[in-house]
């Protein structure tokens, strides 16, 4: 039984963010923090009751206000990223035949400056449209001023049909015509690619190390929380 009176929650949060940044295993948590069992207890508690997700949304909202923007975004962009998995994991996993990746697929919703406002983790073989549909209830929570959702053609079918049911306008953006290989910025959508790039600075997210998709999702939110805190 954990004696909550003896724990400093600031130290618990610092430990969780340290694991997110370094990629350390729970059992190898640095000795400057509380015992790993105590830290993991709070991570699991805050993961299951939605606290981590709510903290991220609150910080993102505050950052928008601090930047001189409205509380709710008028433009959102959605995209996905397939990520390799570590051995012995098989929950919500699959093979992305296009990218030749065995693992999971991260679906994210960001605003025009790349803030993470919604995340869904599904198997890599799941169609983008089906994964995007899981984000619609989260979009509904921040849709007061929503004017457009930018997507690519992979989201144009199932996602667009379901977004219409919510009354969310969707615009499909395509890669600009170019002979160049690699990343080509798409107007009002390149921010979502940059947001995926930011995750490279967090070793816990270099692969899918989590047994549960919800844990993977929470570590992305924790990476977002770290970046938002560092901006203040």
Helices and strands as residue ranges (DSSP letters): G 4-6, H 9-22, G 26-28, H 36-48, H 51-66, E 75-84, E 94-96, E 101-110, E 116-123, H 128-133, H 136-140, E 148-151, G 153-155, H 158-166, E 170-172, H 190-198, G 199-201, G 203-205, H 213-231
